[in-house]
Amino acid sequence: MSQSKTPVLSVRDLVVEFATENGPVRAVNGVSFDVYGGDTVGLVGESGCGKTVTSLALLGLVPSPPGRIVAGEIRLGGVDIVGLSDRQMRQIRGRDIAMIFQEPMTALNPVFSVGNQMIEVLRRHRGLTRRQARLDAIELLATVGIAAPAQRIDEYPHELSGGMRQRVMIAMALSCSPKILIADEPTTALDVTTQAQVLEQIVALQSQFDMAVVLITHDLGVVAETCRRVLIMYCGEVIEEAPVEALFANPRHPYTRGLLSSIPRVRRQRLARLPTIRGRVPDLLELPDGCLFASRCDFTAERCEQQRPALSPDAGDGRRVACFYPVS
């Protein structure tokens, strides 16, 4: 799979805040990254680290109020889409950038058949007649591996299994051949066998449709199998970025090392005891002045508690880390 030299998506210093009774909460703070054509980028971190909010910002779907983008740029094909009107964003969603949501039952409308929902997308973005849109929808359902698509197209979401619903979401996302596909925990609600099938489908379709994929997950196993580059998020910030092989071979941030250490491993026919990361994630309303991970880190020094480390520049190896004393 080829990778272009110009990013199809470029995010710079993105800041997203949510208004609360106790003051503004910065859910995403200064996030920057690029996505190239044919690339597969993983956004990884614990629940609440800002992964999903970042993805919603990319599609202009941050709920407002209470949320809003307060700073930064999101350049899609060289055009900054921050601040575009709802009407302008509706033209971009689906056509240039599309999303597979975590739970298809909440993303699909339960009162409309699968066909009606797919046909609406195809007619809006591609100007097809209803008959042609229906034929294309059936073909898309077949492409994502749904058996008897001509029958399934007239069924409602509740009549389909979880795996089928997720495949419908993939078909809808691909219906207009977007440049970028964002997959937000696409396999969370599925059994292990179906998870593997859905991931294989996304990888195969990525090559077929020549698109970039941003995969949002907390599952490092999924990252290892599907991603080319990985961004580790913590408390709304990117704290490490690396090619997937380099990250798994030599994680440089103590938090990343802790995440990788927590992957279950079988040793001598027994499941080894899992290491844990001590402490708790800081409250976003009361973030420390220094490193966000300092209170949980085994390598903390005085400087870590007083200053916030910035993400280091890429030294040519595709690696960046926000740590004063990265693990070598």
GIBEL-V701883 format. One record per pair of residues at least 24 apart in sequence whose C-alpha atoms are under 6 Angstrom apart, sorted by the first residue. I is the first residue (numbers start at 1). J is the second residue. If there is no record, write none. Layout:
i=(I & I)
j=(J & J)
//
This chain:
i=(2 & 3 & 3 & 4 & 4 & 7 & 7 & 7 & 8 & 8 & 8 & 9 & 9 & 9 & 9 & 10 & 10 & 10 & 11 & 11 & 12 & 12 & 13 & 14 & 14 & 15 & 15 & 15 & 16 & 16 & 16 & 17 & 17 & 18 & 18 & 19 & 25 & 27 & 28 & 29 & 29 & 31 & 37 & 37 & 38 & 38 & 38 & 39 & 40 & 40 & 40 & 40 & 40 & 41 & 41 & 41 & 41 & 42 & 42 & 42 & 42 & 42 & 43 & 43 & 44 & 44 & 44 & 44 & 45 & 45 & 45 & 49 & 49 & 49 & 50 & 95 & 95 & 96 & 96 & 97 & 97 & 97 & 97 & 98 & 98 & 99 & 99 & 99 & 99 & 100 & 100 & 101 & 102 & 102 & 102 & 104 & 104 & 110 & 113 & 113 & 113 & 114 & 114 & 115 & 115 & 118 & 140 & 179 & 180 & 180 & 180 & 181 & 182 & 182 & 183 & 184 & 185 & 185 & 239 & 239 & 240 & 240 & 241 & 241 & 242 & 242 & 252 & 252 & 253)
j=(38 & 37 & 38 & 36 & 37 & 34 & 35 & 36 & 36 & 76 & 77 & 34 & 35 & 75 & 76 & 34 & 74 & 75 & 73 & 74 & 72 & 73 & 72 & 71 & 72 & 69 & 70 & 71 & 68 & 69 & 70 & 67 & 68 & 66 & 67 & 66 & 285 & 236 & 236 & 236 & 237 & 237 & 211 & 212 & 210 & 211 & 212 & 212 & 212 & 213 & 214 & 227 & 228 & 214 & 227 & 229 & 230 & 214 & 215 & 216 & 227 & 230 & 216 & 231 & 217 & 218 & 232 & 233 & 218 & 232 & 233 & 234 & 235 & 236 & 236 & 176 & 178 & 178 & 179 & 178 & 179 & 180 & 181 & 173 & 181 & 173 & 181 & 182 & 183 & 169 & 183 & 184 & 184 & 185 & 186 & 165 & 166 & 157 & 154 & 155 & 156 & 153 & 156 & 153 & 154 & 172 & 171 & 211 & 211 & 212 & 213 & 213 & 213 & 214 & 215 & 216 & 216 & 217 & 321 & 322 & 320 & 321 & 319 & 320 & 318 & 319 & 326 & 327 & 326)
//
